[in-house]
Amino acid sequence: MTKALVIDDEKMILDMIKMVLLKLNFDVKTANGGASGIKKFDTENFDLVITDICMPIVDGKAVIRHIRRSENSHTPVIGISGTPWNLKELDFDEVLAKPFPLKTLMDTVTSLTSAL
């Protein structure tokens, strides 16, 4: 089964993305912030990571830097943000602007994981 990690500090967003991924038959783990997301990423193997950018203490920019420097640097990462134009210099595979249609999320996830 394909495994995804969703990182966000808003429970409603975590639950919404988890619901979409479950419909796509993913095994989904969630983290309520960047620090706990990095810990989970380091202890398990994931096929996809979706992370919010604006989070307190450890933000999504720190998450993507950590992932790209890790042994699993090839893991596809989707960044979600209300200010996606600020993310062009970062190494996300895709960036979704909040609010985004669930269909867009589904299509993006499918596109990034179709070869798995």
C-alpha positions as CSV (number, residue, x, y, z in Angstrom):
1,M,0.0,0.0,0.0
2,T,1.2,3.5,-0.8
3,K,2.1,5.5,2.3
4,A,1.6,9.3,2.7
5,L,2.6,11.7,5.5
6,V,0.4,14.9,5.9
7,I,1.9,17.7,8.0
8,D,-0.3,20.7,9.0
9,D,-1.0,22.6,12.2
10,E,-4.7,22.8,11.4
11,K,-6.7,19.7,12.3
12,M,-9.4,20.4,9.8
13,I,-6.9,20.5,7.0
14,L,-5.2,17.3,8.2
15,D,-8.6,15.6,8.3
16,M,-9.6,16.8,4.9
17,I,-6.4,15.7,3.2
18,K,-6.4,12.4,5.0
19,M,-10.0,11.7,3.8
20,V,-8.9,12.4,0.2
21,L,-5.9,10.1,0.5
22,L,-7.8,7.3,2.1
23,K,-10.2,7.4,-0.9
24,L,-7.2,6.9,-3.1
25,N,-6.2,3.9,-1.0
26,F,-3.2,5.4,0.8
27,D,-2.0,4.4,4.2
28,V,-2.0,7.9,5.8
29,K,0.0,9.2,8.8
30,T,-0.5,12.8,10.1
31,A,1.6,15.2,12.0
32,N,0.3,18.4,13.7
33,G,3.4,20.4,12.9
34,G,6.8,20.5,11.2
35,A,8.8,19.1,14.1
36,S,6.6,16.0,14.6
37,G,6.4,15.6,10.8
38,I,10.2,15.5,10.5
39,K,10.3,12.9,13.3
40,K,7.7,10.7,11.5
41,F,9.5,11.1,8.2
42,D,12.8,9.9,9.8
43,T,11.2,6.8,11.4
44,E,9.1,5.5,8.5
45,N,9.3,5.3,4.7
46,F,6.8,7.4,2.8
47,D,5.9,7.5,-0.8
48,L,4.5,11.0,-0.6
49,V,4.6,14.0,1.8
50,I,2.1,16.9,1.8
51,T,3.1,19.8,4.1
52,D,1.7,23.1,4.9
53,I,4.2,26.0,4.6
54,C,3.1,28.4,7.3
55,M,3.4,26.6,10.7
56,P,4.8,27.9,14.0
57,I,8.3,26.9,15.1
58,V,9.2,24.4,12.3
59,D,7.6,25.5,9.0
60,G,7.2,23.7,5.7
61,K,10.4,25.3,4.3
62,A,12.4,23.5,7.1
63,V,10.5,20.3,6.3
64,I,11.4,20.4,2.6
65,R,15.0,21.2,3.4
66,H,15.2,18.3,5.8
67,I,13.6,15.9,3.3
68,R,15.9,16.9,0.4
69,R,19.0,16.4,2.6
70,S,17.8,12.9,3.9
71,E,18.4,9.4,2.6
72,N,14.9,9.6,1.1
73,S,15.4,12.8,-0.7
74,H,13.6,11.5,-3.8
75,T,10.2,11.4,-1.9
76,P,7.7,13.5,-3.7
77,V,6.6,16.5,-1.7
78,I,3.5,18.7,-2.2
79,G,3.6,22.1,-0.5
80,I,0.3,23.8,0.4
81,S,0.2,27.6,1.0
82,G,-1.9,30.7,0.8
83,T,1.2,32.4,-0.7
84,P,2.5,29.9,-3.3
85,W,4.5,32.5,-5.2
86,N,6.9,32.6,-2.3
87,L,7.9,29.0,-2.8
88,K,9.3,29.0,-6.3
89,E,12.9,28.7,-5.1
90,L,12.2,25.7,-2.9
91,D,12.4,22.1,-4.0
92,F,8.8,21.1,-3.9
93,D,7.5,18.7,-6.6
94,E,4.2,20.6,-6.6
95,V,2.7,23.5,-4.8
96,L,-1.0,24.0,-4.3
97,A,-2.5,27.3,-3.4
98,K,-5.0,27.4,-0.6
99,P,-7.9,27.0,-0.9
100,F,-7.6,24.3,-3.5
101,P,-10.3,22.0,-5.0
102,L,-10.2,18.5,-3.7
103,K,-10.1,17.3,-7.3
104,T,-6.9,19.2,-7.9
105,L,-5.4,17.6,-4.8
106,M,-6.5,14.1,-6.1
107,D,-5.1,14.8,-9.6
108,T,-1.8,16.0,-8.2
109,V,-1.4,13.1,-5.8
110,T,-2.2,10.6,-8.6
111,S,0.3,12.3,-11.0
112,L,3.1,12.2,-8.4
113,T,2.5,8.6,-7.3
114,S,1.3,6.9,-10.5
115,A,4.6,5.1,-11.1
116,L,4.7,3.5,-7.6
